[in-house]
Amino acid sequence: MDDDKYEAELEKRQLALVHWQQHAMQAGEKVLIIFEGRDAAGKDGSIRVLTEHLSVRSTRVVALPKPSERERSQWYFQRYIRFLPAAGETVIFNRSWYNRAGVERVMGFATPEEQERFLREVPTFEAMLVDSGLKLVKLWLDVSKKEQAERLQERATDPLKALKASPMDAVAQQKWDAYSEARDAMLRRTQSPTAPWTIVRADHKKRAHLALLSGLVRTLAPKAIADEVDAPDPGVLFPFEMAALEDGRLAR
């Protein structure tokens, strides 16, 4: 896709998002969008194009550091609760409570008992949020091992991307299979009709951005606004189903 076509398509979706947020603010909707995915899957860039023209006052992006000693002694979900949206607000989690099912599992930062408790509790916790009137969207951005390697190499060598670098980058490729197993277990255990997962195949950033924004508009907006954009490419963005664990739609 050439740059001119991409920018034109992106603008359509961003305009629809502005129309949606105007409606959401007036209606007092509470919206939470969770971005999860492989390291270097494009979460930061996707959030940037999502929020570029949204209200600064009514939109918050939350990317929490590792928990403090005090936070580690609390109920696991406790430190996230204070960031949940009030009426008219949209909150975007750049990684979320699902750290416990991903990096904390793979790196041994949580015990097997803590991980199991999390997987058992999170469907109930999310059902409570949705039952309270909160709109919840859960996105998993998936990339191939080859694409991840190329992006991590670029991150390591480009001075302008130095702030994206993380100590976890060094083991993302080494522990690829472990992360795949953790992802599969997380999706299998935390998928529900109340709080379903949406998968974004993110090897091609521009296609992923367009599909992701279309998907959000069509999920969150009233029909009149949703119809302003084309449906997302089903080869890029699709509702998670168990068959995707085996049929090649998720990277191995």
N, C-alpha and C positions, 0 to 999 in steps of 0.2 A: 504494500500500500504506500503510495507516494505521500509526501508530507502535506501537500495542499488538500488532498482528499481526506486525509486523516484529520487535519485541523477543522475542516468543514463539518465532518461527521461528529467530531468531539464537541464542537460548539453547539450543535443541535441538542446533544444529550445534556450538556451543562446548562443550557437554557431551560430544558425541561426540568432539570433538578432545581433550578431557581424557582420555577413555577410551583413545583412540588413543595419546596420549603416554605414559600409564602402561604400556601394552603395549610401546611402542618403547623406553622406558627399560629395562624389564626384559629385553627381547630384545637390548639393545645395538645397536639400529639407528642408523645414521648417515644423517641426512636433511639435504639442502640444497634450499631453496626459493628460486628466483630470481624477483624481481619486476622486470619491465621494462615500458616503455610510454611513451606520449606524456607530455609535460609536463602536469601537472594531471590525469592520468588516474585519480588516486585511490589511488596506491600506499601512501602514508602511512596513510590511513584504513583500507585493507584490511588492512595489517599490524597496525594497532591492534586491530581486532576479532579477528584471527587469534590474537594473542598475549595477549589480555586475561586469560585464565584459565590459560595454560600455565605450566609451571615456570620461574621466573626463573633457577634454577641451570642448567637443561638447555636453555634457549632463548636464542639470541643473535641480535640484529639488527645487521647490518653495513652501514653506509653510509659508504663511504670518501670522503675529500676528494680533490681533484686530486692527482696523484702528485708527489712531491718530485723534485728533480734526480737524486738517487741512484736512486729508483725508476724514473725514466725511462730510466736506463741498464741496468736489469735486463731479463731475459726478461719479456715482457709479463704472463704469468700469475703471476709469482713473488710479487707482493705479495698476491694473493688466497689463495694456498695456505695461509698460516699461519692463516687464519680457517676452514678447512674443519672439519667436525664430527668429533669423536671418538665412540666408542661411547656410545650413549644420548643423544646431543646432536642438537638441531635448530638449524640455522643458516639465517637468512633474509637474503638479500642484497637490499637496497633499492638497486637498480641494481648492476651487476656488471661482469664482463669485457666484456659486450656494449656498454659505453660506446664501445669502439673501432669498433663497427659502426654506432653512432648518432651521438651528439653529436660525437665526435672526427672522424667522417667529414664531417658537415654543417658543422662550424665550422672544419675544416682543422687540427685539433690533431694529426692523424696523417697521414703521407704515404700516397699511394695504395699504395705498396709495403707499408707497415706494415698497412694495412687488408686487403690481399689476403692477406698472410701470416697474419693473424688468422683470416680466414674459412676458410683452408685448414687451419689447425692446430686450431681449436676443436672440430670433430667428433671428432678423435682424442683430444684432451685430455679431453673429456667422456666418451668411451668408456672411457678409462682409469679415470676416477673411478667410473663405474658398475661396471666390471669388478672394482674393488677392494672392492665391497660397499656403496658409497654409494648412497642413494636420491636421485635428482635430479628435481626438478619445475621446469619453466620456464614462467613465466606472462607473457603479453603483454597488458597492459591497454590497450584501444583506446577512444578517444573521438572524437566528431565535431569538426570545426573550430569550429562554433558553440558547442558545449558547452565546448570548451577556452577559447575567448575569454571566455565568461561566468565561468568559474572563475578565469582569470588576472586578470580585472578585479576580482573579489571579493578575490582574494589581495592585489592592489595597494592596495585601499582599506580593508580590514578590519585594524585594528591587531593583533588577536589572531592574524592569519595572517601577520604580518610575517616570522616566522622561516622560513616556507615559501618566501618570495620568493627568487629566484635571478637573477643577471645573464642567464641563458639564457632567462628568461621573456620578455624584451623581443623576442626574435627567433623565438620558437616559432611565432607566426602568420605572420610574414614568410617564414619558411623552411618552411612547412607542406609544400609539394610535395617539397622536398629531404628532409625527414624521412620522407615517405611512400616515396620511392624507396629510402632507406636501410633502412627497415623491411622493405620487400619483398625487397630483396637479402639482408638478414640472415635472414629466415625461410626463404627459398628455399635458401640455402647451409648453414644450420645445423640444419635439420630432419633428424632421423634416427630410425629405430626405437628406437635405444638411448636417445636424449635428445630426445624430441619436445616441441614447443611446444603449449601450451594457450592459446587466445584467450579473453579476457574482454571482452565489450562493456560498457563501464563508464559510459555516459551516465547511467544511473539507478543511483545509488550503492547504495541498499538492495538492489535486485535483484542487483547485481554482488556485494555482500558475501555474500548468501545462496548464490548459485550458486558462488562461489569457495570458500567453506568446505565446501559439499557436495562439490565436486569434489576438494578435498584429502582429505577423509575417505575418499571412495570410491577414491581413488588409493593412499593410503598405508596404510589400516587393513585388518586382517583382515575377512573377510566379516561376521562377527557384529557388529562395530562399524560397518562401512560401512552395514549394513542399518538402522541407527538413524536415518538421514537419507534424505530423498527424493533422487532423482537430480537433478542440476543442470538448470536450464532450458536446453535446447539452443539457444534463441534468444539466450541470454546467454553461455553458456560452451560451447565446443566444441573438439575436437582440431583443430589446424591441418592443413589440406590445401591443396595448390597451387591448387585451384579457388577458394579464398577470396580469392586475389589479384585475381580478375577478376569475381566474382559479387556484389559489393556488401557482403559481410559485414565487410570492413575499410574503415574510414573513408577517404574521398578528399577 
